Amino acid sequence: MKSIKTFVVVMTLAASFGAFAGQSVSATGSTLDSAEAKIAAQAQAAGASSYTITSAYGGNRVHMTAELN
């Protein structure tokens, strides 16, 4: 019975800490700085401690994606 309770606690903690793993966000802006500012705001709103920019490309506008950590 104790092992079942321990398992449930561990799984609950793992789920809460891993909530952002693999979650991606994207933003569009007129410059790299404006797009990154939008990414940072989305990460903060989601409660992520950090983010990693995975792609950025532009033409008339800049499109950026990032993974939340």
N, C-alpha and C positions, 0 to 999 in steps of 0.2 A: 504494500500500500504506500509506503514511504517513497519507493522508487517511482510510482505513478505520479505522486504529487510533485516530486522533483522534476520529472519529465515535463509536466504541464507548466511549471514555472519557467524552466529553461526555454521551452517553445514560445511562451508568451514574450519573454525578454528578447529572444531572437527575432520574433516578428516585429517588435517595436523598433529595434535597432536597425533592422534590414528593410524598413519600409521604403526607403529611397533607392535601394539598390536596383539599378536598371531603369529607374524612372527618368525619362528624358523630357526636356522642355525646349521650346523654340521661340524665337523672337525675330522681328524684322525692324530695321531702323534705317535711318539715312546715312549713318556712319557706324564704324566698328564700335566706337564708344557708346553710342546710343543703344545699339543692339545688345551689347554686354550689360549695360545698365538695366535693361528690361529683363535679361536672364537673371541678374543678381536679385532683382526685386521678386521674381517668381520663386527663386530658391529660398529667399527669406520668408516669403508668404507661406511656403510649404514646410518651413521649419528645418530645412536642410542646413548642415553645418558648412558645406562647401559645394562647389560644382566644378566640373571639368568640361571645357569647351571641346566638342568633338568635331565640329565642322563650322566653317564660315565661308560664305561666298557672296559675291556682289556683282552688280551691274549698276542699274539705277538705284537699287536698294541693297542693303546688306541683310542676308538671312543667316542666322546662327542657331545651332543646336548645342545642347549641353546635357550631361548626365548629372543628376543630383547625387551627392554623397552624404 
